[in-house]
């Protein structure tokens, strides 16, 4: 009888991250072509990315929290803003929501409160807004094409006569700057210290007009002493310290790829944003594409970014192999850890808007979620749930022939997991399922199944699952 030569190997499956650009047949078993609701933390797979109910804070401690009030039945949100203010020497920051039916509500962040209906304005257009100290009072400026510019003082909203309507607004060296709505090739600036003065003159207000190939102006950002004007295909830097006669404008970046407005976020010493070519970082002078693979994003116009503690979050729509009868604006949140250089995907979920909430000693990222008649406010956290429901966590290894057409016999699975998990071994299209309990010790199961093509899928619904290692013993004939 002819002796069959057999080679034995012990493979460590994962957990080095997600790779989308390499075909599964040649992708190393240490990488994953598809992972949801797991994070990669120093070689360990953890189910700790999630969203919880939004909460407010105690004035003295971020650890003491209270639930923010829930929105009423049928309330759907266009956008959320943080209104920074002090009252009688105490923190009195507010959240402002604009609803899709044109109304505005606010609630206190540092006290248990309800949602208070705000007076005029009324608009179904998405507004832009920014906090500002005007004549010693903390006010909130809000603007859109149909309402113009409004000043909200916490009680009343006053229309600025003659003020432009903006699609993006920023405060820079005591002036208000904004992209004029309906004329996205113009950026206006107010008189110094006076957001009510828009009379064009050499020592008061004025505007900058663009007529080149870079497309519409989409956002203005005050950053490191300059005002940066983001356009669809480029970035300009405006030096604007005081006297407008000394203003100077310089193009610092241009590209054929489109920059998406709502993905532009301040991230410490740089600005992060998404373009048709991927996620980019801009330090005020140089632009660099981040070396991170992300899934293909559909309808990138709905993508929304946020930044918190070395992580860039991007709510967007990707192919999650989910039920397409569910209509979602965005069906996932991508979390890119800039320090660890690892990507995690929270999906499938509803994520309409992301809003950073940085108030004195506390910082969180708010999430507007909902597909039905009522939207919810949540916060990104590390509890492995989407509000009250545990997320289904999935890690899939490449499915292929491992570089050889020879038959593979999967002998054993060895796993180190703190929580119950299910491992599916796929051999030539046939699935074999094995369940493991959570344990402080490593566990082993015998498989003894053969096939030419091999793949492994690990799933769990445990809220804080942690898998330290996953090893497979294979004989190749």
PLY file of the C-alpha trace (Angstrom):
ply
format ascii 1.0
element vertex 477
property float x
property float y
property float z
element edge 476
property int vertex1
property int vertex2
end_header
0.00 0.00 0.00
1.30 3.42 -0.98
1.99 5.60 2.01
0.30 9.02 1.93
2.56 11.83 3.04
0.91 13.91 5.75
1.97 17.24 7.20
0.59 18.59 10.46
0.31 22.22 11.42
-1.02 24.35 14.22
-2.63 27.58 12.97
-3.41 30.61 15.09
-6.56 32.16 13.63
-6.61 35.99 13.90
-6.76 38.52 15.40
-4.70 41.05 13.46
-7.57 43.02 11.94
-9.84 43.32 8.91
-8.51 43.29 5.32
-10.89 44.11 2.46
-8.46 44.54 -0.45
-7.03 40.99 -0.66
-8.89 38.01 -2.13
-9.81 35.45 0.52
-7.99 32.68 -1.33
-4.65 34.36 -0.66
-5.44 36.24 2.57
-3.54 34.98 5.60
-5.55 33.19 8.28
-4.48 35.82 10.82
-6.68 38.42 9.07
-10.44 38.67 8.62
-12.40 39.66 5.49
-15.54 40.23 7.58
-15.93 41.15 11.25
-18.78 42.97 13.02
-19.14 44.24 16.61
-15.73 43.00 17.72
-12.73 45.23 18.38
-9.09 44.28 18.01
-7.28 45.18 21.23
-3.60 44.16 21.33
-4.21 40.84 19.59
-7.35 40.06 21.60
-10.87 39.97 20.16
-13.27 41.96 22.36
-16.98 42.60 21.99
-16.88 46.00 23.63
-18.01 48.50 21.00
-21.60 49.66 21.38
-24.14 52.42 21.96
-26.01 53.16 25.20
-28.75 55.60 26.19
-27.48 59.19 26.19
-26.76 60.64 29.61
-25.98 63.95 31.25
-23.36 64.62 33.91
-22.88 65.84 37.42
-21.16 69.24 37.54
-18.41 67.88 39.77
-17.84 64.38 38.41
-18.14 62.69 35.02
-18.72 59.40 36.88
-22.06 60.58 38.24
-24.60 60.53 35.43
-28.31 60.85 34.81
-30.35 59.76 31.82
-31.18 62.47 29.33
-34.93 62.80 28.73
-36.36 60.66 25.95
-37.89 62.31 22.95
-41.65 62.11 22.54
-43.42 59.61 20.32
-43.11 60.51 16.66
-40.18 62.92 17.13
-37.54 62.54 14.42
-34.25 64.44 14.51
-32.53 66.45 11.80
-29.51 67.37 13.91
-28.11 67.81 17.44
-25.99 70.67 18.77
-24.15 71.44 22.00
-24.79 74.96 23.32
-21.97 75.97 25.68
-22.98 78.42 28.41
-22.41 79.45 32.00
-25.16 80.70 34.34
-24.30 82.40 37.64
-20.80 80.93 37.48
-21.99 77.33 36.99
-21.91 75.06 33.97
-25.24 75.31 32.19
-24.58 73.63 28.85
-27.58 72.56 26.79
-28.36 70.08 24.05
-30.39 71.47 21.17
-32.21 69.20 18.73
-33.77 70.23 15.47
-36.63 67.93 14.45
-37.61 66.96 10.92
-40.93 68.78 11.31
-39.11 72.09 11.76
-39.14 72.57 15.55
-36.34 73.03 18.09
-36.02 71.70 21.64
-33.34 71.99 24.31
-32.48 70.28 27.59
-29.85 70.83 30.30
-26.79 68.58 30.34
-25.74 69.14 33.99
-29.20 68.78 35.55
-32.06 66.32 35.23
-34.47 68.06 32.91
-37.13 67.71 30.21
-37.12 68.81 26.58
-38.18 72.44 26.33
-39.77 73.71 23.12
-37.78 76.66 21.77
-39.41 79.76 20.29
-38.97 80.92 16.71
-37.23 79.92 14.39
-39.11 77.23 12.49
-37.45 75.47 9.55
-37.33 72.01 8.03
-33.97 72.81 6.44
-30.98 71.52 8.36
-29.42 74.39 10.27
-25.81 74.94 11.24
-24.94 76.34 14.64
-22.13 77.43 16.95
-21.74 78.78 20.49
-20.54 82.37 20.85
-19.96 84.91 23.61
-21.70 88.08 22.51
-21.50 91.20 24.67
-20.61 89.05 27.69
-23.49 86.60 27.18
-23.20 82.98 26.05
-25.45 82.67 23.01
-26.01 80.14 20.26
-25.92 81.21 16.61
-28.03 79.14 14.22
-28.51 79.63 10.53
-29.96 78.25 7.30
-31.03 79.63 3.95
-34.67 80.26 4.91
-34.23 81.65 8.46
-31.05 83.64 7.86
-28.99 84.10 11.02
-30.57 83.77 14.50
-29.17 84.52 17.97
-30.56 82.29 20.75
-29.82 83.45 24.31
-31.34 80.51 26.18
-34.77 82.10 26.28
-35.47 83.89 23.01
-34.28 83.62 19.42
-33.69 86.92 17.60
-33.26 87.27 13.86
-30.23 89.24 12.65
-31.54 91.67 10.05
-29.45 91.54 6.92
-27.51 88.51 8.14
-26.74 85.85 5.51
-28.14 82.34 5.72
-25.34 79.82 6.17
-24.79 76.13 5.45
-21.66 76.07 7.64
-20.60 78.47 10.39
-17.51 79.03 12.58
-16.04 81.54 15.03
-12.54 82.77 14.23
-10.75 85.65 16.00
-14.04 87.09 17.25
-15.61 87.16 13.81
-18.38 84.91 12.51
-17.49 83.15 9.26
-19.95 81.19 7.16
-20.59 79.54 3.80
-23.54 81.37 2.29
-26.41 78.99 1.64
-27.47 79.03 -2.01
-24.18 80.71 -2.98
-21.69 78.04 -2.00
-18.85 79.85 -3.73
-18.97 82.63 -1.10
-17.64 82.74 2.46
-18.84 85.71 4.51
-17.33 87.24 7.64
-18.94 89.58 10.16
-17.57 92.65 11.80
-15.17 91.93 14.70
-17.06 91.18 17.96
-20.41 91.84 16.29
-22.38 89.00 14.65
-25.19 91.47 13.88
-23.08 93.66 11.58
-22.89 92.36 8.01
-22.50 95.68 6.23
-19.74 95.26 3.65
-16.93 97.77 4.13
-13.17 97.88 4.48
-13.28 97.92 8.29
-16.40 95.85 8.96
-17.88 92.80 7.24
-17.17 91.28 3.86
-16.94 88.09 1.84
-14.57 85.97 -0.23
-15.70 84.60 -3.59
-14.25 81.51 -5.30
-14.45 80.86 -9.02
-12.18 77.96 -9.83
-12.24 74.21 -10.32
-12.49 73.18 -6.64
-16.31 73.14 -6.50
-18.63 74.45 -3.79
-17.50 75.59 -0.37
-18.84 73.02 2.08
-17.40 73.84 5.51
-15.39 76.44 7.45
-13.13 75.31 10.32
-11.06 77.45 12.70
-7.86 75.50 13.33
-4.39 76.39 14.68
-4.78 80.12 14.12
-6.18 79.92 10.60
-9.59 79.54 9.02
-9.72 76.57 6.69
-12.29 76.60 3.92
-13.16 73.10 2.76
-14.47 72.79 -0.76
-15.70 69.77 -2.67
-12.27 69.17 -4.23
-9.84 71.24 -2.21
-8.86 73.16 0.92
-7.99 76.85 1.29
-6.25 78.51 4.24
-7.39 82.01 5.19
-5.16 84.14 7.38
-7.61 86.44 9.16
-6.32 87.88 12.42
-7.88 91.35 12.60
-7.78 94.00 9.89
-9.38 92.53 6.80
-6.92 94.44 4.60
-4.31 92.00 5.87
-6.40 88.88 5.12
-4.59 86.44 2.83
-5.87 83.32 1.09
-3.88 80.30 -0.06
-4.85 77.02 -1.69
-3.24 74.21 0.33
-4.78 71.12 -1.26
-6.67 70.12 -4.38
-7.78 66.74 -5.69
-10.24 65.14 -8.07
-11.80 63.09 -5.28
-14.81 64.55 -3.47
-14.61 65.65 0.18
-17.78 64.85 2.15
-18.88 67.69 4.41
-20.30 65.90 7.44
-17.21 63.68 7.79
-14.91 66.68 8.49
-13.97 66.76 12.19
-11.36 68.36 14.43
-9.10 65.69 15.91
-6.55 67.32 18.20
-3.65 68.52 16.07
-5.26 67.57 12.77
-8.51 67.50 10.83
-9.89 64.16 9.69
-12.32 63.63 6.82
-13.50 61.11 4.26
-13.10 61.44 0.48
-13.75 59.11 -2.44
-10.20 57.79 -1.86
-10.56 57.01 1.86
-9.94 58.66 5.25
-7.48 61.55 5.27
-5.64 63.55 7.95
-4.75 67.23 7.44
-2.36 69.08 9.77
-2.90 72.55 8.31
-0.15 72.18 5.74
0.10 68.58 4.61
-2.50 65.98 3.73
-2.01 62.25 4.25
-4.28 59.34 3.47
-4.56 57.11 6.53
-3.32 53.59 6.04
-6.62 51.99 6.96
-8.82 49.72 4.87
-12.53 50.41 5.17
-15.46 48.69 3.46
-17.02 50.26 0.38
-19.34 53.06 1.46
-22.64 53.46 -0.37
-24.33 56.90 -0.52
-21.34 58.71 1.07
-23.38 61.93 1.19
-25.10 60.52 4.30
-21.78 59.65 6.03
-21.13 61.51 9.30
-17.88 61.70 11.28
-16.89 62.34 14.90
-13.71 62.12 16.98
-13.07 61.06 20.57
-9.93 59.93 22.43
-7.78 58.91 19.45
-10.70 57.31 17.63
-12.35 58.50 14.42
-15.96 57.41 14.08
-17.77 57.29 10.75
-21.48 56.53 10.51
-22.12 55.30 6.98
-23.83 52.71 4.82
-22.02 49.52 3.81
-22.92 46.03 2.61
-23.49 44.02 5.80
-25.41 41.13 4.13
-28.39 42.22 6.21
-32.09 42.19 5.41
-32.49 44.92 2.80
-36.17 45.35 3.69
-34.85 47.47 6.57
-34.42 51.03 5.34
-31.53 52.75 7.11
-29.85 56.09 6.43
-26.59 54.63 7.72
-26.31 51.01 8.84
-22.99 50.99 10.67
-20.46 52.98 12.65
-16.81 52.47 11.73
-14.38 53.01 14.61
-10.77 53.63 13.58
-8.29 53.65 16.45
-5.53 56.01 15.33
-3.14 54.84 18.04
-3.58 51.08 17.53
-4.27 51.53 13.78
-7.18 49.08 13.96
-10.69 49.21 12.50
-13.88 47.96 14.14
-17.37 47.85 12.62
-20.55 48.27 14.67
-23.36 46.85 12.51
-26.11 46.50 11.50
-27.47 49.49 13.41
-29.22 52.79 12.71
-26.96 55.83 12.91
-28.35 59.02 11.40
-26.11 61.61 13.06
-22.95 61.70 15.21
-22.30 64.74 17.40
-19.32 65.26 19.74
-20.45 66.42 23.19
-17.42 68.03 24.84
-18.51 69.93 27.96
-15.80 70.91 30.42
-14.69 67.70 32.18
-16.78 65.31 30.04
-16.60 64.15 26.43
-18.80 61.69 24.55
-20.08 61.07 21.03
-23.84 61.32 20.64
-25.64 59.01 18.21
-29.03 59.78 16.66
-30.67 56.47 15.81
-33.97 55.35 14.33
-35.76 54.07 11.26
-39.32 54.37 12.53
-41.47 57.18 13.81
-39.32 57.98 16.85
-35.59 58.64 17.03
-33.39 57.86 20.01
-30.34 59.63 21.42
-27.46 57.38 22.39
-23.74 57.54 23.17
-20.90 55.43 21.87
-19.55 53.26 24.69
-17.65 50.03 25.38
-20.45 47.80 26.69
-21.10 45.64 23.63
-24.77 46.55 23.26
-26.92 48.67 20.99
-29.05 50.42 23.60
-30.54 47.54 25.62
-29.91 44.75 23.10
-26.72 42.72 22.97
-25.13 42.98 19.55
-24.42 39.81 17.57
-20.67 39.66 17.21
-19.09 37.91 14.26
-15.50 37.17 13.28
-14.89 35.28 10.03
-11.54 33.97 8.82
-10.71 33.70 5.10
-12.40 30.81 3.30
-10.01 29.15 0.86
-7.60 26.34 0.08
-4.75 27.75 2.22
-2.43 27.81 -0.77
-2.67 24.13 -1.69
-5.18 21.89 -3.45
-4.42 19.04 -1.04
-7.04 17.72 1.39
-7.08 19.29 4.86
-8.31 17.47 7.93
-9.32 19.78 10.78
-8.39 17.76 13.85
-8.96 20.06 16.85
-10.11 23.52 17.85
-8.51 25.16 20.88
-10.00 28.37 22.19
-9.51 30.72 25.12
-12.73 32.64 25.77
-14.26 34.34 28.80
-17.82 34.09 27.45
-19.88 31.54 25.47
-19.05 31.50 21.75
-20.01 29.42 18.73
-17.44 28.33 16.16
-18.55 27.25 12.70
-16.04 25.21 10.69
-16.77 25.39 6.95
-15.30 22.64 4.76
-16.14 22.64 1.04
-19.34 24.57 1.72
-20.53 22.35 4.57
-20.87 23.92 8.04
-20.06 22.14 11.31
-21.04 23.95 14.52
-19.31 23.76 17.92
-20.37 25.57 21.09
-17.99 26.66 23.83
-18.82 27.89 27.32
-17.00 30.80 28.90
-14.05 29.64 30.98
-10.93 30.91 32.71
-9.05 28.02 31.08
-8.45 27.06 27.46
-10.94 24.63 25.87
-10.58 21.96 23.20
-12.96 20.18 20.85
-12.24 17.37 18.36
-13.47 17.91 14.80
-11.88 15.31 12.45
-13.56 16.67 9.30
-11.92 16.95 5.88
-12.16 19.22 2.86
-10.17 21.13 0.26
-11.41 24.60 1.23
-11.52 25.66 4.87
-12.90 28.61 6.84
-13.86 29.48 10.41
-16.58 31.76 11.81
-16.82 32.78 15.45
-20.05 34.30 16.80
-21.41 35.36 20.17
-24.10 37.59 21.64
-22.33 38.09 24.95
-22.14 41.81 25.75
-18.47 41.88 26.77
-17.08 38.83 25.02
-13.32 38.37 25.07
-11.47 35.79 22.99
-7.75 35.66 23.71
-6.71 32.96 21.25
-8.14 30.56 18.67
-5.89 27.74 17.45
-6.64 25.03 14.88
-4.75 21.76 14.40
-4.80 20.66 10.75
-3.35 17.67 8.87
-2.74 18.17 5.16
-2.75 15.04 2.98
0 1
1 2
2 3
3 4
4 5
5 6
6 7
7 8
8 9
9 10
10 11
11 12
12 13
13 14
14 15
15 16
16 17
17 18
18 19
19 20
20 21
21 22
22 23
23 24
24 25
25 26
26 27
27 28
28 29
29 30
30 31
31 32
32 33
33 34
34 35
35 36
36 37
37 38
38 39
39 40
40 41
41 42
42 43
43 44
44 45
45 46
46 47
47 48
48 49
49 50
50 51
51 52
52 53
53 54
54 55
55 56
56 57
57 58
58 59
59 60
60 61
61 62
62 63
63 64
64 65
65 66
66 67
67 68
68 69
69 70
70 71
71 72
72 73
73 74
74 75
75 76
76 77
77 78
78 79
79 80
80 81
81 82
82 83
83 84
84 85
85 86
86 87
87 88
88 89
89 90
90 91
91 92
92 93
93 94
94 95
95 96
96 97
97 98
98 99
99 100
100 101
101 102
102 103
103 104
104 105
105 106
106 107
107 108
108 109
109 110
110 111
111 112
112 113
113 114
114 115
115 116
116 117
117 118
118 119
119 120
120 121
121 122
122 123
123 124
124 125
125 126
126 127
127 128
128 129
129 130
130 131
131 132
132 133
133 134
134 135
135 136
136 137
137 138
138 139
139 140
140 141
141 142
142 143
143 144
144 145
145 146
146 147
147 148
148 149
149 150
150 151
151 152
152 153
153 154
154 155
155 156
156 157
157 158
158 159
159 160
160 161
161 162
162 163
163 164
164 165
165 166
166 167
167 168
168 169
169 170
170 171
171 172
172 173
173 174
174 175
175 176
176 177
177 178
178 179
179 180
180 181
181 182
182 183
183 184
184 185
185 186
186 187
187 188
188 189
189 190
190 191
191 192
192 193
193 194
194 195
195 196
196 197
197 198
198 199
199 200
200 201
201 202
202 203
203 204
204 205
205 206
206 207
207 208
208 209
209 210
210 211
211 212
212 213
213 214
214 215
215 216
216 217
217 218
218 219
219 220
220 221
221 222
222 223
223 224
224 225
225 226
226 227
227 228
228 229
229 230
230 231
231 232
232 233
233 234
234 235
235 236
236 237
237 238
238 239
239 240
240 241
241 242
242 243
243 244
244 245
245 246
246 247
247 248
248 249
249 250
250 251
251 252
252 253
253 254
254 255
255 256
256 257
257 258
258 259
259 260
260 261
261 262
262 263
263 264
264 265
265 266
266 267
267 268
268 269
269 270
270 271
271 272
272 273
273 274
274 275
275 276
276 277
277 278
278 279
279 280
280 281
281 282
282 283
283 284
284 285
285 286
286 287
287 288
288 289
289 290
290 291
291 292
292 293
293 294
294 295
295 296
296 297
297 298
298 299
299 300
300 301
301 302
302 303
303 304
304 305
305 306
306 307
307 308
308 309
309 310
310 311
311 312
312 313
313 314
314 315
315 316
316 317
317 318
318 319
319 320
320 321
321 322
322 323
323 324
324 325
325 326
326 327
327 328
328 329
329 330
330 331
331 332
332 333
333 334
334 335
335 336
336 337
337 338
338 339
339 340
340 341
341 342
342 343
343 344
344 345
345 346
346 347
347 348
348 349
349 350
350 351
351 352
352 353
353 354
354 355
355 356
356 357
357 358
358 359
359 360
360 361
361 362
362 363
363 364
364 365
365 366
366 367
367 368
368 369
369 370
370 371
371 372
372 373
373 374
374 375
375 376
376 377
377 378
378 379
379 380
380 381
381 382
382 383
383 384
384 385
385 386
386 387
387 388
388 389
389 390
390 391
391 392
392 393
393 394
394 395
395 396
396 397
397 398
398 399
399 400
400 401
401 402
402 403
403 404
404 405
405 406
406 407
407 408
408 409
409 410
410 411
411 412
412 413
413 414
414 415
415 416
416 417
417 418
418 419
419 420
420 421
421 422
422 423
423 424
424 425
425 426
426 427
427 428
428 429
429 430
430 431
431 432
432 433
433 434
434 435
435 436
436 437
437 438
438 439
439 440
440 441
441 442
442 443
443 444
444 445
445 446
446 447
447 448
448 449
449 450
450 451
451 452
452 453
453 454
454 455
455 456
456 457
457 458
458 459
459 460
460 461
461 462
462 463
463 464
464 465
465 466
466 467
467 468
468 469
469 470
470 471
471 472
472 473
473 474
474 475
475 476
